Amino acid sequence: MSEPTPDEGTNALAQARDELATALKGAGINALPAEPERVTPPVALVSPATPYVSGTGNGYGRFELRERVRLVAERAEADVATDALDALICQAVPAIESFERPGPDGWAVLEVSQPYLLAVHGANLPAVDLTCKTTVKI
């Protein structure tokens, strides 16, 4: 396979976020490649993780890229919210890891955070963060 290159009018980092959103949408999850002002769950929000871009040790302009996929469920009782987050995780992880991207490296899910309450406009919404990685050429 050839090295991934950005589409016309975009860059490798933005294209990678778009790929994750596309993979999640393919699994039936409402996904956005940026954090919106208003969050309407259930939703997946794709944004940079830490570290965002780091060296891979192999040079040639290739870097490891990490993105965070924040899965947000609707407000509910704890047991219902936990079940909703579990269902989102079970949809998202295989969709991300099986997504066909150009180049030698696909997407990998490195970890899923412990569930937490995300404060959004006065409401506390159940959420988890997935840390994902791939390799990009910059």
MDTraj code that builds the backbone (N, CA, C; nanometers):
import mdtraj as md
import numpy as np

residues = "MET SER GLU PRO THR PRO ASP GLU GLY THR ASN ALA LEU ALA GLN ALA ARG ASP GLU LEU ALA THR ALA LEU LYS GLY ALA GLY ILE ASN ALA LEU PRO ALA GLU PRO GLU ARG VAL THR PRO PRO VAL ALA LEU VAL SER PRO ALA THR PRO TYR VAL SER GLY THR GLY ASN GLY TYR GLY ARG PHE GLU LEU ARG GLU ARG VAL ARG LEU VAL ALA GLU ARG ALA GLU ALA ASP VAL ALA THR ASP ALA LEU ASP ALA LEU ILE CYS GLN ALA VAL PRO ALA ILE GLU SER PHE GLU ARG PRO GLY PRO ASP GLY TRP ALA VAL LEU GLU VAL SER GLN PRO TYR LEU LEU ALA VAL HIS GLY ALA ASN LEU PRO ALA VAL ASP LEU THR CYS LYS THR THR VAL LYS ILE".split()
xyz = np.array([
    [0.0825, -0.1186, 0.0000],
    [0.0000, 0.0000, 0.0000],
    [0.0865, 0.1244, 0.0000],
    [0.0338, 0.2285, -0.0591],
    [0.1085, 0.3534, -0.0622],
    [0.0891, 0.4303, 0.0678],
    [0.1771, 0.5240, 0.0891],
    [0.1732, 0.6093, 0.2076],
    [0.0492, 0.6983, 0.2027],
    [-0.0258, 0.7136, 0.3164],
    [-0.1430, 0.8007, 0.3136],
    [-0.1032, 0.9456, 0.2912],
    [-0.1773, 1.0125, 0.2055],
    [-0.1550, 1.1547, 0.1814],
    [-0.2868, 1.2269, 0.1980],
    [-0.2821, 1.3509, 0.2451],
    [-0.4070, 1.4243, 0.2670],
    [-0.4815, 1.4514, 0.1375],
    [-0.6143, 1.4548, 0.1478],
    [-0.6967, 1.4946, 0.0348],
    [-0.6723, 1.6424, 0.0057],
    [-0.7047, 1.6838, -0.1167],
    [-0.6905, 1.8231, -0.1565],
    [-0.7700, 1.9119, -0.0612],
    [-0.7079, 2.0170, -0.0098],
    [-0.7774, 2.1126, 0.0752],
    [-0.7812, 2.0753, 0.2219],
    [-0.7135, 1.9690, 0.2633],
    [-0.7117, 1.9310, 0.4043],
    [-0.5699, 1.8911, 0.4417],
    [-0.5480, 1.8581, 0.5665],
    [-0.4159, 1.8118, 0.6087],
    [-0.4291, 1.6738, 0.6730],
    [-0.3170, 1.6097, 0.6965],
    [-0.3168, 1.4724, 0.7469],
    [-0.3848, 1.4603, 0.8828],
    [-0.3723, 1.5608, 0.9668],
    [-0.4313, 1.5542, 1.1002],
    [-0.5836, 1.5665, 1.0937],
    [-0.6322, 1.6636, 1.0184],
    [-0.7770, 1.6799, 1.0015],
    [-0.8364, 1.5586, 0.9303],
    [-0.7649, 1.5069, 0.8316],
    [-0.8139, 1.3900, 0.7585],
    [-0.8278, 1.2699, 0.8513],
    [-0.7340, 1.2535, 0.9441],
    [-0.7412, 1.1418, 1.0382],
    [-0.8638, 1.1529, 1.1286],
    [-0.8939, 1.2742, 1.1771],
    [-1.0146, 1.2940, 1.2584],
    [-1.1394, 1.2611, 1.1775],
    [-1.1407, 1.3038, 1.0513],
    [-1.2538, 1.2740, 0.9637],
    [-1.2692, 1.1227, 0.9440],
    [-1.1565, 1.0516, 0.9325],
    [-1.1614, 0.9052, 0.9180],
    [-1.2298, 0.8406, 1.0376],
    [-1.1915, 0.8844, 1.1580],
    [-1.2536, 0.8262, 1.2780],
    [-1.4035, 0.8542, 1.2812],
    [-1.4423, 0.9761, 1.2485],
    [-1.5851, 1.0093, 1.2455],
    [-1.6573, 0.9236, 1.1419],
    [-1.5962, 0.9032, 1.0259],
    [-1.6553, 0.8198, 0.9211],
    [-1.6697, 0.6758, 0.9677],
    [-1.5671, 0.6224, 1.0350],
    [-1.5728, 0.4856, 1.0863],
    [-1.6874, 0.4699, 1.1859],
    [-1.7041, 0.5667, 1.2739],
    [-1.8100, 0.5607, 1.3749],
    [-1.9485, 0.5755, 1.3119],
    [-1.9601, 0.6646, 1.2138],
    [-2.0884, 0.6805, 1.1438],
    [-2.1269, 0.5514, 1.0729],
    [-2.0264, 0.4802, 1.0194],
    [-2.0524, 0.3521, 0.9535],
    [-2.1093, 0.2481, 1.0480],
    [-2.0854, 0.2659, 1.1775],
    [-2.1391, 0.1742, 1.2788],
    [-2.2709, 0.2254, 1.3365],
    [-2.3236, 0.3329, 1.2779],
    [-2.4519, 0.3855, 1.3233],
    [-2.4432, 0.4813, 1.4405],
    [-2.3235, 0.5329, 1.4683],
    [-2.3052, 0.6262, 1.5795],
    [-2.2985, 0.7684, 1.5231],
    [-2.3750, 0.8598, 1.5800],
    [-2.3662, 1.0007, 1.5425],
    [-2.2277, 1.0483, 1.5861],
    [-2.1431, 1.0881, 1.4924],
    [-2.0051, 1.1244, 1.5232],
    [-1.9681, 1.2569, 1.4604],
    [-1.8906, 1.3368, 1.5343],
    [-1.8463, 1.4678, 1.4875],
    [-1.6948, 1.4770, 1.4994],
    [-1.6261, 1.5279, 1.3947],
    [-1.4806, 1.5379, 1.3992],
    [-1.4308, 1.6627, 1.4726],
    [-1.5129, 1.7200, 1.5583],
    [-1.4760, 1.8357, 1.6394],
    [-1.5747, 1.8456, 1.7547],
    [-1.5362, 1.9174, 1.8582],
    [-1.6244, 1.9352, 1.9742],
    [-1.7206, 2.0506, 1.9453],
    [-1.8516, 2.0241, 1.9409],
    [-1.9485, 2.1297, 1.9122],
    [-1.9804, 2.2123, 2.0372],
    [-2.0463, 2.3255, 2.0186],
    [-2.0901, 2.4049, 2.1327],
    [-2.2015, 2.3338, 2.2083],
    [-2.2894, 2.2686, 2.1363],
    [-2.4004, 2.1943, 2.1970],
    [-2.3815, 2.0459, 2.1715],
    [-2.3979, 1.9672, 2.2759],
    [-2.3841, 1.8216, 2.2659],
    [-2.5222, 1.7593, 2.2785],
    [-2.5601, 1.6804, 2.1776],
    [-2.6878, 1.6100, 2.1791],
    [-2.6594, 1.4600, 2.1752],
    [-2.6661, 1.3943, 2.2913],
    [-2.6344, 1.2511, 2.2958],
    [-2.7470, 1.1648, 2.2397],
    [-2.7152, 1.0418, 2.2043],
    [-2.5814, 0.9823, 2.2061],
    [-2.4974, 1.0350, 2.0907],
    [-2.3675, 1.0535, 2.1195],
    [-2.2772, 1.1107, 2.0201],
    [-2.1335, 1.0688, 2.0497],
    [-2.0520, 1.0680, 1.9449],
    [-1.9079, 1.0476, 1.9578],
    [-1.8391, 1.1744, 1.9100],
    [-1.7501, 1.2276, 1.9914],
    [-1.6778, 1.3504, 1.9592],
    [-1.5307, 1.3168, 1.9414],
    [-1.4748, 1.3480, 1.8268],
    [-1.3353, 1.3159, 1.7965],
    [-1.2508, 1.4417, 1.8132],
    [-1.1439, 1.4307, 1.8928],
    [-1.0548, 1.5447, 1.9156],
    [-0.9150, 1.4931, 1.9492],
    [-0.8147, 1.5807, 1.9468],
    [-0.6789, 1.5376, 1.9758],
    [-0.6648, 1.4800, 2.1166],
    [-0.5793, 1.3779, 2.1299],
    [-0.5467, 1.3184, 2.2589],
    [-0.4068, 1.3648, 2.2988],
    [-0.3619, 1.3192, 2.4137],
    [-0.2278, 1.3513, 2.4618],
    [-0.1472, 1.2239, 2.4739],
    [-0.0259, 1.2148, 2.4190],
    [0.0311, 1.3139, 2.3283],
    [-0.0415, 1.3112, 2.1947],
    [-0.0489, 1.4240, 2.1304],
    [-0.1214, 1.4361, 2.0035],
    [-0.0392, 1.3788, 1.8896],
    [0.0795, 1.4334, 1.8674],
    [0.1682, 1.3859, 1.7616],
    [0.3036, 1.3577, 1.8255],
    [0.3589, 1.2390, 1.7973],
    [0.4911, 1.2060, 1.8507],
    [0.5695, 1.1270, 1.7473],
    [0.7015, 1.1286, 1.7624],
    [0.7885, 1.0576, 1.6686],
    [0.7707, 0.9077, 1.6784],
    [0.7835, 0.8391, 1.5663],
    [0.7702, 0.6932, 1.5648],
    [0.9055, 0.6248, 1.5682],
    [1.0124, 0.7010, 1.5519],
    [1.1446, 0.6433, 1.5530],
    [1.1915, 0.5924, 1.4178],
    [1.1027, 0.5971, 1.3163],
    [1.1437, 0.5468, 1.1851],
    [1.1671, 0.6581, 1.0832],
    [1.1465, 0.7814, 1.1215],
    [1.1744, 0.8935, 1.0324],
    [1.0837, 0.9000, 0.9120],
    [1.1342, 0.9581, 0.8047],
    [1.0624, 0.9705, 0.6778],
    [0.9318, 1.0476, 0.6913],
    [0.9243, 1.1399, 0.7876],
    [0.8053, 1.2226, 0.8028],
    [0.6851, 1.1523, 0.8607],
    [0.7037, 1.0323, 0.9140],
    [0.5919, 0.9571, 0.9720],
    [0.5882, 0.9793, 1.1234],
    [0.4687, 1.0032, 1.1731],
    [0.4503, 1.0312, 1.3152],
    [0.3311, 0.9524, 1.3688],
    [0.3387, 0.9182, 1.4964],
    [0.2247, 0.8558, 1.5618],
    [0.1254, 0.9658, 1.5982],
    [0.0011, 0.9428, 1.5667],
    [-0.1063, 1.0382, 1.5938],
    [-0.2047, 0.9727, 1.6895],
    [-0.2404, 1.0444, 1.7946],
    [-0.3408, 0.9955, 1.8892],
    [-0.4612, 1.0884, 1.8882],
    [-0.5760, 1.0264, 1.8847],
    [-0.7030, 1.0999, 1.8890],
    [-0.7882, 1.0445, 2.0030],
    [-0.8694, 1.1313, 2.0597],
    [-0.9635, 1.0896, 2.1631],
    [-1.1018, 1.0822, 2.0996],
    [-1.1699, 0.9726, 2.1255],
    [-1.3100, 0.9603, 2.0865],
    [-1.3898, 0.9608, 2.2161],
    [-1.4626, 1.0690, 2.2391],
    [-1.5454, 1.0807, 2.3598],
    [-1.6849, 1.0306, 2.3250],
    [-1.7255, 0.9224, 2.3884],
    [-1.8599, 0.8677, 2.3695],
    [-1.9487, 0.9230, 2.4797],
    [-2.0582, 0.9868, 2.4410],
    [-2.1480, 1.0512, 2.5366],
    [-2.2866, 0.9898, 2.5220],
    [-2.3391, 0.9391, 2.6333],
    [-2.4722, 0.8781, 2.6345],
    [-2.5737, 0.9776, 2.6911],
    [-2.6995, 0.9426, 2.6759],
    [-2.8051, 1.0279, 2.7296],
    [-2.8093, 1.0172, 2.8819],
    [-2.8546, 1.1233, 2.9437],
    [-2.8700, 1.1267, 3.0889],
    [-2.9714, 1.0211, 3.1299],
    [-2.9350, 0.9407, 3.2321],
    [-3.0226, 0.8325, 3.2772],
    [-2.9777, 0.7852, 3.4143],
    [-3.0563, 0.6953, 3.4722],
    [-3.0154, 0.6305, 3.5975],
    [-2.8832, 0.5591, 3.5734],
    [-2.8045, 0.5390, 3.6772],
    [-2.6691, 0.4850, 3.6651],
    [-2.6639, 0.3535, 3.5888],
    [-2.7524, 0.2602, 3.6184],
    [-2.7462, 0.1299, 3.5511],
    [-2.7825, 0.1413, 3.4031],
    [-2.8775, 0.2254, 3.3703],
    [-2.9176, 0.2460, 3.2311],
    [-2.8061, 0.3188, 3.1548],
    [-2.7460, 0.4193, 3.2182],
    [-2.6369, 0.4942, 3.1551],
    [-2.5164, 0.4034, 3.1305],
    [-2.4855, 0.3167, 3.2269],
    [-2.3734, 0.2232, 3.2108],
    [-2.3984, 0.1289, 3.0946],
    [-2.5207, 0.0761, 3.0849],
    [-2.5549, -0.0115, 2.9727],
    [-2.5444, 0.0622, 2.8391],
    [-2.5872, 0.1882, 2.8364],
    [-2.5808, 0.2670, 2.7125],
    [-2.4354, 0.2918, 2.6721],
    [-2.3495, 0.3234, 2.7693],
    [-2.2074, 0.3435, 2.7381],
    [-2.1425, 0.2146, 2.6906],
    [-2.1760, 0.1032, 2.7577],
    [-2.1212, -0.0265, 2.7154],
    [-2.1608, -0.0575, 2.5712],
    [-2.2849, -0.0277, 2.5362],
    [-2.3312, -0.0534, 2.3991],
    [-2.2552, 0.0344, 2.2992],
    [-2.2340, 0.1618, 2.3341],
    [-2.1576, 0.2512, 2.2460],
    [-2.0138, 0.2018, 2.2292],
    [-1.9516, 0.1575, 2.3382],
    [-1.8146, 0.1054, 2.3314],
    [-1.8099, -0.0162, 2.2392],
    [-1.9069, -0.1062, 2.2557],
    [-1.9099, -0.2297, 2.1748],
    [-1.9374, -0.2011, 2.0272],
    [-1.9987, -0.0889, 1.9951],
    [-2.0159, -0.0465, 1.8555],
    [-1.8899, 0.0219, 1.8037],
    [-1.8317, 0.1087, 1.8867],
    [-1.7226, 0.1949, 1.8419],
    [-1.5907, 0.1208, 1.8223],
    [-1.5515, 0.0369, 1.9168],
    [-1.4191, -0.0259, 1.9097],
    [-1.4014, -0.1083, 1.7821],
    [-1.4925, -0.2017, 1.7492],
    [-1.4716, -0.2764, 1.6247],
    [-1.4789, -0.1881, 1.4999],
    [-1.5618, -0.0840, 1.5032],
    [-1.5717, 0.0060, 1.3873],
    [-1.4396, 0.0784, 1.3645],
    [-1.3758, 0.1221, 1.4706],
    [-1.2485, 0.1938, 1.4595],
    [-1.1383, 0.0991, 1.4137],
    [-1.1290, -0.0153, 1.4787],
    [-1.0172, -0.1061, 1.4496],
    [-1.0289, -0.1750, 1.3139],
    [-1.1482, -0.1828, 1.2588],
    [-1.1644, -0.2478, 1.1283],
    [-1.1703, -0.1477, 1.0128],
    [-1.1614, -0.0180, 1.0437],
    [-1.1699, 0.0846, 0.9394],
    [-1.0506, 0.0727, 0.8458],
    [-1.0773, 0.0660, 0.7168],
    [-0.9717, 0.0556, 0.6149],
    [-0.9217, 0.1949, 0.5810],
    [-0.7979, 0.2217, 0.6194],
    [-0.7382, 0.3511, 0.5852],
    [-0.6193, 0.3266, 0.4940],
    [-0.5846, 0.4244, 0.4107],
    [-0.4689, 0.4063, 0.3227],
    [-0.3405, 0.3990, 0.4043],
    [-0.2429, 0.3323, 0.3510],
    [-0.1146, 0.3234, 0.4186],
    [-0.1004, 0.1951, 0.4977],
    [0.0154, 0.1774, 0.5589],
    [0.0451, 0.0514, 0.6261],
    [-0.0205, 0.0355, 0.7623],
    [-0.0609, 0.1436, 0.8256],
    [-0.1115, 0.1358, 0.9625],
    [-0.2587, 0.1719, 0.9706],
    [-0.3348, 0.0867, 1.0350],
    [-0.4754, 0.1158, 1.0606],
    [-0.4888, 0.1899, 1.1932],
    [-0.6104, 0.1955, 1.2402],
    [-0.6397, 0.2559, 1.3701],
    [-0.6376, 0.1478, 1.4767],
    [-0.5904, 0.1824, 1.5955],
    [-0.5939, 0.0932, 1.7109],
    [-0.6539, 0.1689, 1.8285],
    [-0.7364, 0.1006, 1.9060],
    [-0.7885, 0.1576, 2.0298],
    [-0.6934, 0.1142, 2.1409],
    [-0.6293, 0.2097, 2.2048],
    [-0.5308, 0.1797, 2.3088],
    [-0.5943, 0.1575, 2.4448],
    [-0.6970, 0.2371, 2.4750],
    [-0.7616, 0.2236, 2.6052],
    [-0.8991, 0.2887, 2.6037],
    [-0.9805, 0.2473, 2.6983],
    [-1.1118, 0.3072, 2.7219],
    [-1.1115, 0.3526, 2.8672],
    [-1.1441, 0.4784, 2.8894],
    [-1.1416, 0.5328, 3.0251],
    [-1.2553, 0.4762, 3.1097],
    [-1.2428, 0.4994, 3.2357],
    [-1.3508, 0.4712, 3.3289],
    [-1.4661, 0.5674, 3.2973],
    [-1.5911, 0.5235, 3.3096],
    [-1.7029, 0.6155, 3.2863],
    [-1.6978, 0.7338, 3.3843],
    [-1.7428, 0.8483, 3.3364],
    [-1.7478, 0.9684, 3.4186],
    [-1.8660, 1.0530, 3.3749],
    [-1.8950, 1.1582, 3.4502],
    [-2.0024, 1.2509, 3.4138],
    [-1.9409, 1.3743, 3.3501],
    [-1.9838, 1.4028, 3.2287],
    [-1.9358, 1.5171, 3.1519],
    [-2.0323, 1.6332, 3.1753],
    [-1.9827, 1.7436, 3.2307],
    [-2.0664, 1.8614, 3.2562],
    [-2.0832, 1.9399, 3.1270],
    [-2.2090, 1.9482, 3.0805],
    [-2.2395, 2.0177, 2.9561],
    [-2.3643, 2.1030, 2.9772],
    [-2.3470, 2.2345, 2.9704],
    [-2.4596, 2.3281, 2.9808],
    [-2.5523, 2.2948, 3.0968],
    [-2.4953, 2.2755, 3.2152],
    [-2.5742, 2.2511, 3.3350],
    [-2.6219, 2.1081, 3.3539],
    [-2.5922, 2.0210, 3.2611],
    [-2.6313, 1.8801, 3.2729],
    [-2.5062, 1.7943, 3.2867],
    [-2.5179, 1.6839, 3.3577],
    [-2.4097, 1.5872, 3.3707],
    [-2.4447, 1.4648, 3.2873],
    [-2.3676, 1.4425, 3.1810],
    [-2.3947, 1.3337, 3.0880],
    [-2.2905, 1.2233, 3.1052],
    [-2.3332, 1.0968, 3.1041],
    [-2.2374, 0.9866, 3.1152],
    [-2.1498, 0.9787, 2.9909],
    [-2.0189, 0.9572, 3.0130],
    [-1.9247, 0.9552, 2.9017],
    [-1.8065, 0.8639, 2.9329],
    [-1.7381, 0.8215, 2.8265],
    [-1.6091, 0.7534, 2.8350],
    [-1.5220, 0.8084, 2.7227],
    [-1.3906, 0.7984, 2.7407],
    [-1.2965, 0.8415, 2.6385],
    [-1.2195, 0.7211, 2.5864],
    [-1.2140, 0.7075, 2.4544],
    [-1.1309, 0.6062, 2.3903],
    [-1.0070, 0.6779, 2.3391],
    [-0.8892, 0.6225, 2.3668],
    [-0.7665, 0.6758, 2.3099],
    [-0.7293, 0.5868, 2.1929],
    [-0.7161, 0.6499, 2.0752],
    [-0.6897, 0.5767, 1.9512],
    [-0.5598, 0.6266, 1.8891],
    [-0.4933, 0.5399, 1.8128],
    [-0.3703, 0.5833, 1.7465],
    [-0.3595, 0.5248, 1.6069],
    [-0.2825, 0.5965, 1.5255],
    [-0.2449, 0.5523, 1.3927],
    [-0.1142, 0.6216, 1.3572],
    [-0.0660, 0.6011, 1.2374],
    [0.0533, 0.6686, 1.1891],
    [0.0152, 0.7565, 1.0707],
    [0.0668, 0.8798, 1.0709],
    [0.0401, 0.9720, 0.9610],
    [0.1721, 1.0244, 0.9066],
    [0.1668, 1.0693, 0.7823],
    [0.2824, 1.1347, 0.7217],
    [0.2532, 1.2841, 0.7171],
    [0.3446, 1.3601, 0.7732],
    [0.3276, 1.5066, 0.7782],
    [0.4349, 1.5693, 0.6924],
])
top = md.Topology()
chain = top.add_chain()
for i, resn in enumerate(residues, 1):
    res = top.add_residue(resn, chain, resSeq=i)
    for name in ("N", "CA", "C"):
        top.add_atom(name, md.element.get_by_symbol(name[0]), res)
traj = md.Trajectory(xyz[None], top)
